[in-house]
Amino acid sequence: MHKNFIRIEASNKDAWICVCGNEPHSDGFYPCDETGNEMEPVSGWNGLYVCHGCGRIIQQDSLEIIGQKNLISKNMAKKSYNVISPDGFPITCEPFTSKKAALDYVPLWCQRFESQGYYSAIGYKIPLNELTDYLRLVVYD
């Protein structure tokens, strides 16, 4: 029987690359149980991760793909993402379909404030070179 494995970047053993092309900085990988349901890696966790791009279930130690989550039953691909401004509001009206898309939009959003040279939050001004430190990524199920 032929076994399938994910790849890793040569310079970084934590930089997984799934066969679907997903990487940690895009949709990412999350601790899961044997059926691919996300869980906290607490005592008794079996070292499995689920690819949030395609649902493949990966054994952490060997990087072997041992199964695939049934995406139809739980539709995990329906998560959406947004970035919250220092004032507590989403930076876009519509959420993003991937973490990568949300984070890629941040520099474009920050450019909106270049002409005034700062972001004006309630009661204070944030220098543009510090603005990303005040942003927060949120995930919607």
C-alpha contacts under 8 A as a table, 3 or more apart, distances in Angstrom:
res1	aa1	res2	aa2	distance
3	K	64	E	7.06
3	K	65	I	7.44
4	N	64	E	5.85
4	N	65	I	5.46
4	N	66	I	7.90
5	F	19	V	7.90
5	F	63	L	5.50
5	F	64	E	4.28
5	F	65	I	5.28
6	I	16	W	6.86
6	I	17	I	5.89
6	I	18	C	4.86
6	I	19	V	5.93
6	I	58	I	7.85
6	I	63	L	5.74
6	I	64	E	6.57
6	I	65	I	6.89
7	R	16	W	5.88
7	R	17	I	5.06
7	R	18	C	6.44
7	R	19	V	7.65
7	R	63	L	7.64
8	I	12	N	7.09
8	I	13	K	5.78
8	I	14	D	7.01
8	I	15	A	5.46
8	I	16	W	4.48
8	I	17	I	5.65
9	E	12	N	5.32
9	E	13	K	6.27
9	E	14	D	7.84
9	E	15	A	5.56
9	E	16	W	6.72
9	E	17	I	7.49
10	A	13	K	6.81
12	N	15	A	5.45
13	K	16	W	7.20
15	A	23	E	6.92
15	A	24	P	6.50
16	W	23	E	5.80
16	W	24	P	6.60
17	I	20	C	7.99
17	I	21	G	5.93
17	I	22	N	5.80
17	I	23	E	4.95
17	I	24	P	7.76
18	C	21	G	5.20
18	C	22	N	5.28
18	C	23	E	6.63
18	C	51	C	7.17
19	V	22	N	7.47
20	C	53	G	7.05
20	C	54	C	6.53
22	N	26	S	6.29
22	N	27	D	6.27
22	N	28	G	6.62
22	N	51	C	7.30
22	N	52	H	7.70
22	N	53	G	5.71
23	E	26	S	5.42
23	E	27	D	6.66
23	E	28	G	5.54
23	E	29	F	7.71
24	P	27	D	6.46
24	P	28	G	3.95
24	P	29	F	6.23
25	H	28	G	6.07
25	H	99	K	7.55
25	H	100	K	6.30
26	S	98	S	6.75
26	S	99	K	5.68
26	S	100	K	4.39
26	S	101	A	7.81
27	D	51	C	7.79
27	D	52	H	5.45
27	D	53	G	5.74
27	D	98	S	5.80
27	D	99	K	5.68
27	D	100	K	6.67
28	G	51	C	6.38
28	G	52	H	5.63
28	G	53	G	7.26
29	F	49	Y	5.99
29	F	50	V	5.49
29	F	51	C	4.63
29	F	52	H	5.58
30	Y	38	E	6.32
30	Y	39	M	7.85
30	Y	49	Y	5.14
30	Y	50	V	5.36
30	Y	51	C	6.78
30	Y	52	H	7.11
31	P	38	E	5.69
31	P	39	M	5.70
31	P	40	E	6.40
31	P	41	P	6.07
31	P	47	G	7.23
31	P	48	L	5.83
31	P	49	Y	4.32
31	P	50	V	6.36
32	C	35	T	7.58
32	C	36	G	5.18
32	C	37	N	5.13
32	C	38	E	4.15
32	C	39	M	4.97
32	C	40	E	7.51
32	C	41	P	7.81
32	C	47	G	7.94
32	C	48	L	5.54
32	C	49	Y	5.13
32	C	50	V	5.92
32	C	57	I	7.95
33	D	36	G	5.36
33	D	37	N	5.54
33	D	38	E	6.63
33	D	39	M	6.69
33	D	45	W	7.36
33	D	46	N	7.10
33	D	48	L	6.44
33	D	49	Y	7.81
34	E	37	N	7.55
34	E	48	L	7.18
34	E	57	I	7.70
35	T	57	I	7.82
35	T	67	G	7.94
35	T	68	Q	7.59
35	T	69	K	5.92
36	G	49	Y	7.40
36	G	50	V	5.58
36	G	55	G	7.00
36	G	56	R	7.67
36	G	57	I	5.98
36	G	68	Q	7.01
36	G	69	K	4.97
37	N	50	V	7.75
37	N	69	K	7.62
38	E	50	V	7.34
40	E	45	W	7.91
41	P	45	W	5.40
41	P	47	G	7.73
42	V	45	W	5.60
45	W	48	L	7.67
47	G	59	Q	6.11
47	G	60	Q	5.42
47	G	61	D	7.39
48	L	57	I	6.62
48	L	58	I	5.53
48	L	59	Q	4.75
48	L	60	Q	5.70
49	Y	57	I	5.68
49	Y	58	I	5.10
49	Y	59	Q	6.53
49	Y	60	Q	6.68
50	V	55	G	5.67
50	V	56	R	5.63
50	V	57	I	4.52
50	V	58	I	6.12
50	V	69	K	7.73
51	C	54	C	5.80
51	C	55	G	4.95
51	C	56	R	5.31
51	C	57	I	6.49
51	C	58	I	7.54
52	H	55	G	5.73
52	H	76	M	7.42
52	H	77	A	6.95
53	G	77	A	7.03
54	C	68	Q	7.93
54	C	77	A	7.87
55	G	68	Q	5.33
55	G	69	K	4.83
55	G	70	N	7.31
55	G	71	L	6.70
55	G	76	M	7.93
56	R	65	I	6.50
56	R	66	I	7.62
56	R	67	G	5.80
56	R	68	Q	4.06
56	R	69	K	6.09
57	I	65	I	5.66
57	I	66	I	5.70
57	I	67	G	5.03
57	I	68	Q	5.26
57	I	69	K	6.81
58	I	63	L	5.83
58	I	64	E	5.60
58	I	65	I	4.52
58	I	66	I	5.89
58	I	67	G	7.42
59	Q	62	S	5.79
59	Q	63	L	5.17
59	Q	64	E	5.40
59	Q	65	I	6.50
59	Q	66	I	6.83
60	Q	63	L	5.31
60	Q	64	E	7.71
65	I	68	Q	8.00
70	N	73	S	5.83
70	N	74	K	7.05
70	N	75	N	7.81
71	L	74	K	5.60
71	L	75	N	4.56
71	L	76	M	6.09
71	L	77	A	7.23
72	I	75	N	5.07
75	N	78	K	5.95
76	M	79	K	6.41
78	K	97	T	7.61
78	K	141	D	6.88
79	K	97	T	6.79
79	K	98	S	7.72
79	K	139	V	6.77
79	K	140	Y	5.61
79	K	141	D	4.75
80	S	95	P	5.87
80	S	96	F	5.48
80	S	97	T	4.78
80	S	98	S	6.29
80	S	99	K	7.77
80	S	139	V	5.82
80	S	140	Y	5.11
80	S	141	D	6.65
81	Y	95	P	5.42
81	Y	96	F	4.98
81	Y	97	T	6.28
81	Y	98	S	6.23
81	Y	99	K	5.90
81	Y	102	A	6.31
81	Y	137	L	7.08
81	Y	138	V	5.67
81	Y	139	V	4.61
81	Y	140	Y	5.99
82	N	90	P	6.28
82	N	91	I	7.23
82	N	92	T	7.32
82	N	95	P	5.16
82	N	96	F	6.02
82	N	99	K	7.95
82	N	102	A	5.79
82	N	137	L	5.89
82	N	138	V	5.46
82	N	139	V	6.75
83	V	90	P	5.59
83	V	91	I	5.84
83	V	92	T	7.84
83	V	102	A	6.59
83	V	103	L	7.64
83	V	106	V	7.76
83	V	135	L	6.50
83	V	136	R	5.49
83	V	137	L	4.49
83	V	138	V	6.07
84	I	87	D	7.79
84	I	88	G	5.62
84	I	89	F	5.29
84	I	90	P	4.37
84	I	91	I	5.91
84	I	135	L	5.65
84	I	136	R	5.05
84	I	137	L	6.27
84	I	138	V	7.15
85	S	88	G	5.24
85	S	89	F	5.32
85	S	90	P	6.00
85	S	91	I	5.97
85	S	134	Y	7.08
85	S	135	L	5.23
85	S	136	R	6.97
86	P	89	F	7.53
86	P	121	A	6.49
86	P	134	Y	5.40
86	P	135	L	5.88
87	D	121	A	5.93
87	D	122	I	6.64
90	P	93	C	6.82
91	I	109	W	7.26
92	T	95	P	6.73
95	P	102	A	7.88
96	F	99	K	7.24
96	F	101	A	6.15
96	F	102	A	5.58
97	T	101	A	7.07
97	T	102	A	7.93
98	S	101	A	5.31
98	S	102	A	6.50
99	K	102	A	5.19
99	K	103	L	6.25
100	K	103	L	5.20
100	K	104	D	5.93
101	A	104	D	5.04
101	A	105	Y	6.27
102	A	105	Y	5.36
102	A	106	V	6.88
102	A	137	L	7.99
103	L	106	V	5.40
104	D	107	P	6.79
104	D	108	L	7.91
105	Y	108	L	5.37
105	Y	109	W	6.34
106	V	109	W	5.09
106	V	110	C	6.16
106	V	132	T	7.80
107	P	110	C	5.03
107	P	111	Q	6.29
108	L	111	Q	5.22
108	L	112	R	7.17
109	W	112	R	5.66
110	C	113	F	5.90
110	C	114	E	7.35
110	C	128	L	7.33
110	C	131	L	7.56
111	Q	114	E	5.30
112	R	115	S	7.48
113	F	116	Q	5.73
113	F	117	G	6.12
113	F	118	Y	6.05
113	F	119	Y	6.09
113	F	128	L	7.60
114	E	117	G	4.83
114	E	118	Y	6.87
114	E	128	L	7.48
116	Q	119	Y	7.89
117	G	127	P	6.91
117	G	128	L	6.48
118	Y	125	K	6.17
118	Y	126	I	5.47
118	Y	127	P	4.64
118	Y	128	L	5.09
119	Y	125	K	5.65
119	Y	126	I	5.00
119	Y	127	P	6.46
119	Y	128	L	6.51
119	Y	131	L	7.15
120	S	123	G	7.79
120	S	124	Y	6.18
120	S	125	K	4.59
120	S	126	I	6.32
121	A	124	Y	5.37
121	A	125	K	5.86
121	A	126	I	7.10
126	I	130	E	6.61
126	I	131	L	6.10
127	P	130	E	5.48
127	P	131	L	6.30
128	L	131	L	4.98
128	L	132	T	7.95
129	N	132	T	7.54
130	E	133	D	5.56
130	E	134	Y	7.30
131	L	134	Y	5.48
131	L	135	L	6.98
132	T	135	L	5.22
